Amino acid sequence: MRAATQTLNTLLYCPHLTRLGQHPGPTMQVNIYEAKTRLSELVEQAHAGATVIIAKAGTPMAKLVPLNDAPKRKIVYGLMKGQIRIASDFDAPLPEDFLVTAPRTARK
């Protein structure tokens, strides 16, 4: 049990994730059994910014990461005002010669 606790408490710095800006917190690896018994604790650590790798026989199988809580960008209406032109006849019926030459899937 001491080895499992030691593994859980050993935090490894993961510079490639920090450089990419994905999950800048510490990274740790735990085995599946340990993850099952300490899931609540691992979720709290992930919420605090840590990345938890869950391994089976030393082979990484899953990753528990914090959710991206970045605020959603506000929609700004009217950004393209004056830049888009819609023809006055855009909803007019199509000409007969177009309907004759158009692929059959275009007809309804």
C-alpha positions as CSV (number, residue, x, y, z in Angstrom):
1,M,0.0,0.0,0.0
2,R,2.9,2.3,0.7
3,A,4.1,1.9,-2.9
4,A,0.7,2.8,-4.2
5,T,0.5,5.9,-2.0
6,Q,4.1,6.8,-3.1
7,T,3.1,6.5,-6.7
8,L,0.0,8.6,-6.2
9,N,2.0,11.3,-4.4
10,T,4.8,11.4,-7.0
11,L,4.0,14.3,-9.3
12,L,5.9,14.6,-12.6
13,Y,6.3,17.9,-14.5
14,C,5.1,17.5,-18.1
15,P,6.8,20.4,-20.1
16,H,5.4,19.4,-23.6
17,L,1.8,19.9,-22.3
18,T,2.7,23.2,-20.7
19,R,4.3,24.4,-23.9
20,L,1.2,23.5,-25.9
21,G,-1.0,25.2,-23.3
22,Q,-3.2,22.1,-22.9
23,H,-2.9,21.1,-19.3
24,P,-0.3,23.1,-17.4
25,G,-0.7,21.2,-14.1
26,P,1.4,18.4,-12.8
27,T,1.1,14.9,-14.2
28,M,0.9,11.6,-12.3
29,Q,0.4,7.9,-13.3
30,V,-1.7,5.5,-11.3
31,N,-2.7,1.9,-12.0
32,I,-6.3,0.9,-12.6
33,Y,-6.9,-0.6,-9.2
34,E,-5.5,2.5,-7.4
35,A,-7.7,4.7,-9.7
36,K,-10.8,2.7,-8.8
37,T,-10.1,3.0,-5.1
38,R,-9.2,6.7,-5.1
39,L,-11.4,8.0,-7.9
40,S,-12.9,10.9,-5.9
41,E,-9.4,12.0,-4.9
42,L,-8.1,11.8,-8.4
43,V,-11.1,13.8,-9.8
44,E,-10.4,16.5,-7.2
45,Q,-6.8,16.6,-8.3
46,A,-7.8,16.8,-11.9
47,H,-10.2,19.6,-11.1
48,A,-7.3,21.4,-9.4
49,G,-5.3,21.2,-12.6
50,A,-3.4,17.9,-12.4
51,T,-3.3,15.4,-15.3
52,V,-3.8,11.8,-14.1
53,I,-2.7,8.9,-16.4
54,I,-4.4,5.6,-15.7
55,A,-2.2,2.6,-16.6
56,K,-2.7,-1.1,-16.8
57,A,0.5,-3.1,-16.1
58,G,2.5,0.1,-16.6
59,T,0.9,0.8,-20.0
60,P,-1.0,4.1,-20.2
61,M,-4.7,3.4,-21.0
62,A,-6.6,6.6,-20.2
63,K,-6.1,10.2,-19.2
64,L,-8.0,12.2,-16.6
65,V,-7.6,15.9,-17.3
66,P,-9.3,19.1,-16.0
67,L,-12.2,20.5,-18.0
68,N,-11.6,23.6,-20.0
69,D,-13.5,26.2,-18.1
70,A,-12.6,29.1,-20.4
71,P,-15.6,31.4,-20.9
72,K,-17.3,31.0,-24.3
73,R,-16.8,33.8,-26.7
74,K,-19.8,36.1,-26.9
75,I,-21.5,36.2,-30.3
76,V,-21.2,39.6,-31.9
77,Y,-23.8,40.2,-34.5
78,G,-23.3,42.5,-37.5
79,L,-19.5,41.8,-38.1
80,M,-20.1,41.2,-41.8
81,K,-22.6,44.1,-42.2
82,G,-22.0,45.7,-45.6
83,Q,-19.7,43.0,-46.8
84,I,-22.3,40.4,-48.0
85,R,-24.6,41.1,-51.0
86,I,-27.6,39.1,-51.7
87,A,-29.1,39.4,-55.2
88,S,-32.7,40.6,-55.3
89,D,-33.8,37.5,-57.3
90,F,-31.9,34.9,-55.2
91,D,-35.2,33.1,-54.4
92,A,-36.6,33.3,-57.9
93,P,-37.5,30.1,-59.7
94,L,-34.6,28.5,-61.6
95,P,-34.6,28.8,-65.4
96,E,-36.0,25.8,-67.3
97,D,-32.7,25.2,-69.2
98,F,-30.9,24.8,-65.8
99,L,-33.4,22.3,-64.7
100,V,-33.0,20.2,-67.8
101,T,-29.2,20.1,-67.6
102,A,-29.0,19.8,-63.8
103,P,-28.3,16.4,-62.3
104,R,-31.4,14.4,-61.3
105,T,-30.6,14.6,-57.6
106,A,-31.0,18.4,-57.7
107,R,-34.6,18.1,-58.7
108,K,-37.3,17.7,-56.1
